[in-house]
Amino acid sequence: MPAPADEERGVRGVDVYVRSDADQLSNLVAMVDRGELCVDVADRVPLAELSTVHAKAGTGTLPGKVVVLPVVA
């Protein structure tokens, strides 16, 4: 399914395809453990607050990478 875009607001949709690769994931974890790979996370928000993240992004006030936490049932 194509990712939706909103040209009026300057939003473009991008399709991303990933593959499950345990060896590659293990290598990434090892790189993080060795300090060779660092991802700076500015905030972690629950999925219910995703609209707030979009609003901040729209106003240019998003401080950096945001991890959206899924709802755990």
N, CA, C and O atoms as a CHARMM CRD file, in Angstrom:
* protein
*
  292
    1    1 MET  N      0.84500  -1.16500   0.00000 PROA 1      0.00000
    2    1 MET  CA     0.00000   0.00000   0.00000 PROA 1      0.00000
    3    1 MET  C      0.89900   1.23900   0.00000 PROA 1      0.00000
    4    1 MET  O      1.78200   1.35400   0.85000 PROA 1      0.00000
    5    2 PRO  N      0.69200   2.15000  -0.92200 PROA 2      0.00000
    6    2 PRO  CA     1.53200   3.34800  -0.98600 PROA 2      0.00000
    7    2 PRO  C      1.35700   4.21500   0.25500 PROA 2      0.00000
    8    2 PRO  O      0.26900   4.29500   0.82600 PROA 2      0.00000
    9    3 ALA  N      2.44100   4.85800   0.65700 PROA 3      0.00000
   10    3 ALA  CA     2.38000   5.78500   1.79500 PROA 3      0.00000
   11    3 ALA  C      1.68700   7.06300   1.33600 PROA 3      0.00000
   12    3 ALA  O      2.01400   7.59000   0.27200 PROA 3      0.00000
   13    4 PRO  N      0.72900   7.57400   2.12200 PROA 4      0.00000
   14    4 PRO  CA     0.01500   8.79000   1.70600 PROA 4      0.00000
   15    4 PRO  C      0.89400  10.02600   1.83100 PROA 4      0.00000
   16    4 PRO  O      1.78500  10.08900   2.67900 PROA 4      0.00000
   17    5 ALA  N      0.63600  10.98700   0.98800 PROA 5      0.00000
   18    5 ALA  CA     1.35100  12.25700   1.01700 PROA 5      0.00000
   19    5 ALA  C      0.34900  13.37900   1.24300 PROA 5      0.00000
   20    5 ALA  O     -0.85100  13.19200   1.04400 PROA 5      0.00000
   21    6 ASP  N      0.83100  14.52700   1.65100 PROA 6      0.00000
   22    6 ASP  CA     0.00700  15.71900   1.80800 PROA 6      0.00000
   23    6 ASP  C      0.79500  16.87200   1.21300 PROA 6      0.00000
   24    6 ASP  O      1.49200  17.59800   1.92200 PROA 6      0.00000
   25    7 GLU  N      0.67400  17.03200  -0.10500 PROA 7      0.00000
   26    7 GLU  CA     1.45400  18.02500  -0.84100 PROA 7      0.00000
   27    7 GLU  C      1.21800  19.43700  -0.31400 PROA 7      0.00000
   28    7 GLU  O      2.14500  20.24600  -0.27400 PROA 7      0.00000
   29    8 GLU  N     -0.01100  19.73900   0.09000 PROA 8      0.00000
   30    8 GLU  CA    -0.35000  21.07700   0.56400 PROA 8      0.00000
   31    8 GLU  C      0.48100  21.47600   1.78300 PROA 8      0.00000
   32    8 GLU  O      0.84000  22.64300   1.93900 PROA 8      0.00000
   33    9 ARG  N      0.78400  20.50800   2.64200 PROA 9      0.00000
   34    9 ARG  CA     1.57800  20.78300   3.84300 PROA 9      0.00000
   35    9 ARG  C      3.05000  20.42000   3.66300 PROA 9      0.00000
   36    9 ARG  O      3.83000  20.52500   4.61000 PROA 9      0.00000
   37   10 GLY  N      3.43600  19.99600   2.46700 PROA 10     0.00000
   38   10 GLY  CA     4.82300  19.64200   2.21500 PROA 10     0.00000
   39   10 GLY  C      5.22500  18.31000   2.81500 PROA 10     0.00000
   40   10 GLY  O      6.39700  18.09100   3.12300 PROA 10     0.00000
   41   11 VAL  N      4.24700  17.40900   2.98300 PROA 11     0.00000
   42   11 VAL  CA     4.52000  16.08900   3.55300 PROA 11     0.00000
   43   11 VAL  C      4.58000  15.07800   2.42200 PROA 11     0.00000
   44   11 VAL  O      3.67300  15.01000   1.59200 PROA 11     0.00000
   45   12 ARG  N      5.63500  14.30500   2.39100 PROA 12     0.00000
   46   12 ARG  CA     5.72900  13.26800   1.37100 PROA 12     0.00000
   47   12 ARG  C      5.70300  11.90300   2.03700 PROA 12     0.00000
   48   12 ARG  O      6.19500  11.73300   3.15300 PROA 12     0.00000
   49   13 GLY  N      5.13700  10.95300   1.35600 PROA 13     0.00000
   50   13 GLY  CA     5.08100   9.58700   1.87600 PROA 13     0.00000
   51   13 GLY  C      6.21200   8.76300   1.27900 PROA 13     0.00000
   52   13 GLY  O      6.53900   8.90500   0.10100 PROA 13     0.00000
   53   14 VAL  N      6.79600   7.91500   2.08300 PROA 14     0.00000
   54   14 VAL  CA     7.89800   7.07500   1.63500 PROA 14     0.00000
   55   14 VAL  C      7.61500   5.64100   2.06300 PROA 14     0.00000
   56   14 VAL  O      7.32800   5.38100   3.23100 PROA 14     0.00000
   57   15 ASP  N      7.69700   4.72000   1.12300 PROA 15     0.00000
   58   15 ASP  CA     7.55200   3.30600   1.44400 PROA 15     0.00000
   59   15 ASP  C      8.90100   2.76400   1.88700 PROA 15     0.00000
   60   15 ASP  O      9.91600   2.99000   1.22800 PROA 15     0.00000
   61   16 VAL  N      8.91100   2.05800   2.98800 PROA 16     0.00000
   62   16 VAL  CA    10.13700   1.47200   3.50600 PROA 16     0.00000
   63   16 VAL  C      9.92400  -0.03100   3.63000 PROA 16     0.00000
   64   16 VAL  O      8.94700  -0.48200   4.22900 PROA 16     0.00000
   65   17 TYR  N     10.83000  -0.78600   3.06900 PROA 17     0.00000
   66   17 TYR  CA    10.75100  -2.23700   3.14200 PROA 17     0.00000
   67   17 TYR  C     11.90700  -2.74700   3.97900 PROA 17     0.00000
   68   17 TYR  O     13.05300  -2.34200   3.78100 PROA 17     0.00000
   69   18 VAL  N     11.61200  -3.61900   4.89700 PROA 18     0.00000
   70   18 VAL  CA    12.65700  -4.19100   5.74300 PROA 18     0.00000
   71   18 VAL  C     12.59000  -5.70600   5.65100 PROA 18     0.00000
   72   18 VAL  O     11.56900  -6.28400   5.28000 PROA 18     0.00000
   73   19 ARG  N     13.68600  -6.32000   5.99400 PROA 19     0.00000
   74   19 ARG  CA    13.70400  -7.77500   6.01500 PROA 19     0.00000
   75   19 ARG  C     14.15700  -8.22700   7.38900 PROA 19     0.00000
   76   19 ARG  O     14.97700  -7.57400   8.03400 PROA 19     0.00000
   77   20 SER  N     13.63200  -9.31900   7.81300 PROA 20     0.00000
   78   20 SER  CA    14.01200  -9.87200   9.09500 PROA 20     0.00000
   79   20 SER  C     15.36600 -10.55800   8.93500 PROA 20     0.00000
   80   20 SER  O     15.49500 -11.52200   8.17900 PROA 20     0.00000
   81   21 ASP  N     16.36100 -10.06400   9.64100 PROA 21     0.00000
   82   21 ASP  CA    17.70900 -10.59800   9.51300 PROA 21     0.00000
   83   21 ASP  C     18.34800 -10.61800  10.89800 PROA 21     0.00000
   84   21 ASP  O     18.90800  -9.61900  11.34900 PROA 21     0.00000
   85   22 ALA  N     18.25900 -11.75800  11.56300 PROA 22     0.00000
   86   22 ALA  CA    18.75400 -11.88200  12.93400 PROA 22     0.00000
   87   22 ALA  C     20.25100 -11.58600  13.02900 PROA 22     0.00000
   88   22 ALA  O     20.68800 -10.95800  13.99300 PROA 22     0.00000
   89   23 ASP  N     21.03500 -12.01800  12.06100 PROA 23     0.00000
   90   23 ASP  CA    22.48200 -11.76000  12.08700 PROA 23     0.00000
   91   23 ASP  C     22.77900 -10.27000  12.01300 PROA 23     0.00000
   92   23 ASP  O     23.63700  -9.76000  12.73400 PROA 23     0.00000
   93   24 GLN  N     22.06600  -9.58100  11.13900 PROA 24     0.00000
   94   24 GLN  CA    22.27400  -8.15100  10.98600 PROA 24     0.00000
   95   24 GLN  C     21.85500  -7.41400  12.26600 PROA 24     0.00000
   96   24 GLN  O     22.55600  -6.50600  12.71400 PROA 24     0.00000
   97   25 LEU  N     20.73500  -7.79400  12.84300 PROA 25     0.00000
   98   25 LEU  CA    20.27900  -7.17100  14.08100 PROA 25     0.00000
   99   25 LEU  C     21.27700  -7.43000  15.20400 PROA 25     0.00000
  100   25 LEU  O     21.57400  -6.53300  15.99200 PROA 25     0.00000
  101   26 SER  N     21.78400  -8.63300  15.27700 PROA 26     0.00000
  102   26 SER  CA    22.78000  -8.98200  16.28600 PROA 26     0.00000
  103   26 SER  C     24.03000  -8.12200  16.12700 PROA 26     0.00000
  104   26 SER  O     24.61500  -7.68000  17.11600 PROA 26     0.00000
  105   27 ASN  N     24.43100  -7.89200  14.90000 PROA 27     0.00000
  106   27 ASN  CA    25.59800  -7.04200  14.63000 PROA 27     0.00000
  107   27 ASN  C     25.33600  -5.60200  15.08200 PROA 27     0.00000
  108   27 ASN  O     26.21700  -4.96300  15.65800 PROA 27     0.00000
  109   28 LEU  N     24.14400  -5.09700  14.82500 PROA 28     0.00000
  110   28 LEU  CA    23.80800  -3.73900  15.25400 PROA 28     0.00000
  111   28 LEU  C     23.82400  -3.62400  16.77500 PROA 28     0.00000
  112   28 LEU  O     24.32200  -2.63900  17.31900 PROA 28     0.00000
  113   29 VAL  N     23.28300  -4.62400  17.46100 PROA 29     0.00000
  114   29 VAL  CA    23.29500  -4.62400  18.92600 PROA 29     0.00000
  115   29 VAL  C     24.73100  -4.63500  19.44200 PROA 29     0.00000
  116   29 VAL  O     25.05700  -3.91700  20.38700 PROA 29     0.00000
  117   30 ALA  N     25.58100  -5.43800  18.83000 PROA 30     0.00000
  118   30 ALA  CA    26.98700  -5.50100  19.23700 PROA 30     0.00000
  119   30 ALA  C     27.67000  -4.14900  19.02700 PROA 30     0.00000
  120   30 ALA  O     28.47800  -3.73000  19.85600 PROA 30     0.00000
  121   31 MET  N     27.35300  -3.46300  17.92600 PROA 31     0.00000
  122   31 MET  CA    27.92400  -2.14700  17.66500 PROA 31     0.00000
  123   31 MET  C     27.49100  -1.14200  18.72900 PROA 31     0.00000
  124   31 MET  O     28.29500  -0.32500  19.17800 PROA 31     0.00000
  125   32 VAL  N     26.22300  -1.20100  19.13300 PROA 32     0.00000
  126   32 VAL  CA    25.74500  -0.32000  20.19900 PROA 32     0.00000
  127   32 VAL  C     26.48200  -0.63800  21.49000 PROA 32     0.00000
  128   32 VAL  O     26.93300   0.26700  22.19300 PROA 32     0.00000
  129   33 ASP  N     26.60500  -1.93300  21.80400 PROA 33     0.00000
  130   33 ASP  CA    27.28800  -2.35100  23.03000 PROA 33     0.00000
  131   33 ASP  C     28.74600  -1.89100  23.06500 PROA 33     0.00000
  132   33 ASP  O     29.26400  -1.56500  24.13400 PROA 33     0.00000
  133   34 ARG  N     29.40600  -1.86100  21.91700 PROA 34     0.00000
  134   34 ARG  CA    30.81100  -1.42900  21.83700 PROA 34     0.00000
  135   34 ARG  C     30.95400   0.08700  21.76200 PROA 34     0.00000
  136   34 ARG  O     32.06600   0.61200  21.80500 PROA 34     0.00000
  137   35 GLY  N     29.83200   0.78600  21.64900 PROA 35     0.00000
  138   35 GLY  CA    29.87300   2.24300  21.54200 PROA 35     0.00000
  139   35 GLY  C     30.18100   2.74100  20.14800 PROA 35     0.00000
  140   35 GLY  O     30.49100   3.91900  19.97100 PROA 35     0.00000
  141   36 GLU  N     30.10400   1.87000  19.15200 PROA 36     0.00000
  142   36 GLU  CA    30.39200   2.25300  17.76900 PROA 36     0.00000
  143   36 GLU  C     29.17200   2.84800  17.06200 PROA 36     0.00000
  144   36 GLU  O     29.30600   3.50900  16.03100 PROA 36     0.00000
  145   37 LEU  N     28.00700   2.61300  17.61000 PROA 37     0.00000
  146   37 LEU  CA    26.76700   3.10600  17.01100 PROA 37     0.00000
  147   37 LEU  C     25.94900   3.75300  18.11100 PROA 37     0.00000
  148   37 LEU  O     25.65000   3.13000  19.13000 PROA 37     0.00000
  149   38 CYS  N     25.59600   4.99400  17.89600 PROA 38     0.00000
  150   38 CYS  CA    24.82200   5.72600  18.90200 PROA 38     0.00000
  151   38 CYS  C     23.65600   6.41400  18.20900 PROA 38     0.00000
  152   38 CYS  O     23.84500   7.13300  17.22700 PROA 38     0.00000
  153   39 VAL  N     22.46700   6.19500  18.71400 PROA 39     0.00000
  154   39 VAL  CA    21.27700   6.87200  18.21200 PROA 39     0.00000
  155   39 VAL  C     20.79500   7.78800  19.33100 PROA 39     0.00000
  156   39 VAL  O     20.39300   7.32100  20.39700 PROA 39     0.00000
  157   40 ASP  N     20.83700   9.08000  19.08200 PROA 40     0.00000
  158   40 ASP  CA    20.38100  10.04200  20.08200 PROA 40     0.00000
  159   40 ASP  C     18.86000  10.13600  20.03500 PROA 40     0.00000
  160   40 ASP  O     18.28200  10.55500  19.03200 PROA 40     0.00000
  161   41 VAL  N     18.23100   9.74600  21.11900 PROA 41     0.00000
  162   41 VAL  CA    16.77300   9.78900  21.21800 PROA 41     0.00000
  163   41 VAL  C     16.40200  10.96700  22.10500 PROA 41     0.00000
  164   41 VAL  O     16.79400  11.02600  23.27100 PROA 41     0.00000
  165   42 ALA  N     15.65000  11.90100  21.54900 PROA 42     0.00000
  166   42 ALA  CA    15.26300  13.09300  22.29100 PROA 42     0.00000
  167   42 ALA  C     14.06400  12.83600  23.19100 PROA 42     0.00000
  168   42 ALA  O     13.93200  13.45100  24.24900 PROA 42     0.00000
  169   43 ASP  N     13.18400  11.91900  22.76700 PROA 43     0.00000
  170   43 ASP  CA    11.96000  11.69600  23.53800 PROA 43     0.00000
  171   43 ASP  C     11.38800  10.33200  23.22500 PROA 43     0.00000
  172   43 ASP  O     11.63200   9.76000  22.16300 PROA 43     0.00000
  173   44 ARG  N     10.62900   9.82900  24.16600 PROA 44     0.00000
  174   44 ARG  CA     9.86900   8.59000  23.99800 PROA 44     0.00000
  175   44 ARG  C      8.43000   8.91200  24.35700 PROA 44     0.00000
  176   44 ARG  O      8.15600   9.41900  25.44500 PROA 44     0.00000
  177   45 VAL  N      7.50400   8.61900  23.44300 PROA 45     0.00000
  178   45 VAL  CA     6.09900   8.95100  23.69400 PROA 45     0.00000
  179   45 VAL  C      5.21200   7.74500  23.40900 PROA 45     0.00000
  180   45 VAL  O      5.52000   6.93100  22.53900 PROA 45     0.00000
  181   46 PRO  N      4.10800   7.63500  24.14800 PROA 46     0.00000
  182   46 PRO  CA     3.16600   6.55600  23.85200 PROA 46     0.00000
  183   46 PRO  C      2.46500   6.82000  22.51500 PROA 46     0.00000
  184   46 PRO  O      2.33200   7.96800  22.08800 PROA 46     0.00000
  185   47 LEU  N      2.02800   5.76300  21.87400 PROA 47     0.00000
  186   47 LEU  CA     1.36400   5.86100  20.57400 PROA 47     0.00000
  187   47 LEU  C      0.19300   6.83800  20.61300 PROA 47     0.00000
  188   47 LEU  O     -0.07600   7.53000  19.63100 PROA 47     0.00000
  189   48 ALA  N     -0.49700   6.89500  21.73900 PROA 48     0.00000
  190   48 ALA  CA    -1.65300   7.79000  21.86600 PROA 48     0.00000
  191   48 ALA  C     -1.27400   9.26100  21.70600 PROA 48     0.00000
  192   48 ALA  O     -2.14200  10.09000  21.43200 PROA 48     0.00000
  193   49 GLU  N      0.00900   9.60200  21.87200 PROA 49     0.00000
  194   49 GLU  CA     0.46600  10.98800  21.75300 PROA 49     0.00000
  195   49 GLU  C      1.13600  11.28100  20.41400 PROA 49     0.00000
  196   49 GLU  O      1.82600  12.29100  20.27200 PROA 49     0.00000
  197   50 LEU  N      0.93900  10.41000  19.43900 PROA 50     0.00000
  198   50 LEU  CA     1.57800  10.59100  18.13600 PROA 50     0.00000
  199   50 LEU  C      1.17300  11.90400  17.47300 PROA 50     0.00000
  200   50 LEU  O      1.98400  12.52800  16.78900 PROA 50     0.00000
  201   51 SER  N     -0.06600  12.32500  17.67000 PROA 51     0.00000
  202   51 SER  CA    -0.50700  13.58900  17.05900 PROA 51     0.00000
  203   51 SER  C      0.30300  14.76600  17.59000 PROA 51     0.00000
  204   51 SER  O      0.54800  15.72500  16.85700 PROA 51     0.00000
  205   52 THR  N      0.72400  14.70900  18.85500 PROA 52     0.00000
  206   52 THR  CA     1.56400  15.75700  19.42600 PROA 52     0.00000
  207   52 THR  C      2.92300  15.79800  18.74200 PROA 52     0.00000
  208   52 THR  O      3.46100  16.87300  18.47600 PROA 52     0.00000
  209   53 VAL  N      3.47000  14.62900  18.46100 PROA 53     0.00000
  210   53 VAL  CA     4.75400  14.55300  17.75400 PROA 53     0.00000
  211   53 VAL  C      4.62200  15.18400  16.37700 PROA 53     0.00000
  212   53 VAL  O      5.48500  15.95700  15.96200 PROA 53     0.00000
  213   54 HSD  N      3.54800  14.86000  15.66900 PROA 54     0.00000
  214   54 HSD  CA     3.32900  15.43500  14.33900 PROA 54     0.00000
  215   54 HSD  C      3.17000  16.95700  14.42500 PROA 54     0.00000
  216   54 HSD  O      3.68900  17.68900  13.58200 PROA 54     0.00000
  217   55 ALA  N      2.45600  17.41900  15.44000 PROA 55     0.00000
  218   55 ALA  CA     2.26100  18.86700  15.58900 PROA 55     0.00000
  219   55 ALA  C      3.59400  19.56700  15.82500 PROA 55     0.00000
  220   55 ALA  O      3.85600  20.61200  15.23000 PROA 55     0.00000
  221   56 LYS  N      4.43700  19.00500  16.68600 PROA 56     0.00000
  222   56 LYS  CA     5.75100  19.60100  16.94000 PROA 56     0.00000
  223   56 LYS  C      6.59800  19.59500  15.67400 PROA 56     0.00000
  224   56 LYS  O      7.29400  20.56800  15.38500 PROA 56     0.00000
  225   57 ALA  N      6.53900  18.50800  14.92600 PROA 57     0.00000
  226   57 ALA  CA     7.29800  18.43000  13.67600 PROA 57     0.00000
  227   57 ALA  C      6.81500  19.50000  12.70300 PROA 57     0.00000
  228   57 ALA  O      7.61300  20.12300  12.00300 PROA 57     0.00000
  229   58 GLY  N      5.51000  19.70400  12.66800 PROA 58     0.00000
  230   58 GLY  CA     4.93900  20.70000  11.76600 PROA 58     0.00000
  231   58 GLY  C      5.33600  22.12500  12.09300 PROA 58     0.00000
  232   58 GLY  O      5.42300  22.96800  11.20100 PROA 58     0.00000
  233   59 THR  N      5.57700  22.39800  13.36400 PROA 59     0.00000
  234   59 THR  CA     5.97000  23.75500  13.76200 PROA 59     0.00000
  235   59 THR  C      7.48000  23.91200  13.85000 PROA 59     0.00000
  236   59 THR  O      7.98000  25.00200  14.12900 PROA 59     0.00000
  237   60 GLY  N      8.20700  22.82200  13.61200 PROA 60     0.00000
  238   60 GLY  CA     9.66100  22.88800  13.65500 PROA 60     0.00000
  239   60 GLY  C     10.22300  22.86300  15.06900 PROA 60     0.00000
  240   60 GLY  O     11.37200  23.25100  15.28000 PROA 60     0.00000
  241   61 THR  N      9.43200  22.41300  16.04200 PROA 61     0.00000
  242   61 THR  CA     9.89400  22.40600  17.43100 PROA 61     0.00000
  243   61 THR  C     10.21000  21.00400  17.94300 PROA 61     0.00000
  244   61 THR  O     10.39700  20.81400  19.14400 PROA 61     0.00000
  245   62 LEU  N     10.27200  20.03800  17.06000 PROA 62     0.00000
  246   62 LEU  CA    10.62600  18.67900  17.46100 PROA 62     0.00000
  247   62 LEU  C     12.11100  18.65200  17.78000 PROA 62     0.00000
  248   62 LEU  O     12.92300  19.02200  16.93300 PROA 62     0.00000
  249   63 PRO  N     12.49100  18.22000  18.99400 PROA 63     0.00000
  250   63 PRO  CA    13.88600  18.33600  19.40800 PROA 63     0.00000
  251   63 PRO  C     14.84800  17.31800  18.80400 PROA 63     0.00000
  252   63 PRO  O     16.06200  17.48300  18.92400 PROA 63     0.00000
  253   64 GLY  N     14.34600  16.28700  18.17000 PROA 64     0.00000
  254   64 GLY  CA    15.22300  15.26500  17.60000 PROA 64     0.00000
  255   64 GLY  C     14.47200  13.96300  17.38500 PROA 64     0.00000
  256   64 GLY  O     13.25700  13.96500  17.18200 PROA 64     0.00000
  257   65 LYS  N     15.19000  12.85800  17.42900 PROA 65     0.00000
  258   65 LYS  CA    14.58900  11.54900  17.19800 PROA 65     0.00000
  259   65 LYS  C     13.59000  11.22600  18.30200 PROA 65     0.00000
  260   65 LYS  O     13.84700  11.47500  19.48000 PROA 65     0.00000
  261   66 VAL  N     12.44700  10.66900  17.90700 PROA 66     0.00000
  262   66 VAL  CA    11.39800  10.31000  18.86100 PROA 66     0.00000
  263   66 VAL  C     11.06700   8.83800  18.67000 PROA 66     0.00000
  264   66 VAL  O     10.84900   8.37800  17.54900 PROA 66     0.00000
  265   67 VAL  N     11.03200   8.11300  19.76700 PROA 67     0.00000
  266   67 VAL  CA    10.62000   6.71800  19.74700 PROA 67     0.00000
  267   67 VAL  C      9.15800   6.67300  20.16100 PROA 67     0.00000
  268   67 VAL  O      8.79000   7.16200  21.22900 PROA 67     0.00000
  269   68 VAL  N      8.32300   6.08100  19.30400 PROA 68     0.00000
  270   68 VAL  CA     6.90000   5.94200  19.61800 PROA 68     0.00000
  271   68 VAL  C      6.70700   4.55400  20.21000 PROA 68     0.00000
  272   68 VAL  O      7.02100   3.54200  19.58300 PROA 68     0.00000
  273   69 LEU  N      6.18600   4.52900  21.42300 PROA 69     0.00000
  274   69 LEU  CA     6.02500   3.25600  22.15500 PROA 69     0.00000
  275   69 LEU  C      4.64400   2.66900  21.87900 PROA 69     0.00000
  276   69 LEU  O      3.63300   3.34200  22.08000 PROA 69     0.00000
  277   70 PRO  N      4.59600   1.42600  21.42400 PROA 70     0.00000
  278   70 PRO  CA     3.30000   0.79500  21.15500 PROA 70     0.00000
  279   70 PRO  C      2.56600   0.50800  22.44900 PROA 70     0.00000
  280   70 PRO  O      3.15900   0.41500  23.52400 PROA 70     0.00000
  281   71 VAL  N      1.27800   0.37300  22.31400 PROA 71     0.00000
  282   71 VAL  CA     0.44500   0.02300  23.46000 PROA 71     0.00000
  283   71 VAL  C      0.63500  -1.46700  23.72000 PROA 71     0.00000
  284   71 VAL  O      0.49400  -2.28000  22.80600 PROA 71     0.00000
  285   72 VAL  N      0.95100  -1.82400  24.94500 PROA 72     0.00000
  286   72 VAL  CA     1.14100  -3.21800  25.31000 PROA 72     0.00000
  287   72 VAL  C     -0.11800  -3.68800  26.01800 PROA 72     0.00000
  288   72 VAL  O     -0.51400  -3.15200  27.05300 PROA 72     0.00000
  289   73 ALA  N     -0.73800  -4.71100  25.42700 PROA 73     0.00000
  290   73 ALA  CA    -1.98500  -5.21800  26.02100 PROA 73     0.00000
  291   73 ALA  C     -1.71300  -6.36200  26.95500 PROA 73     0.00000
  292   73 ALA  O     -2.64300  -6.91200  27.54400 PROA 73     0.00000
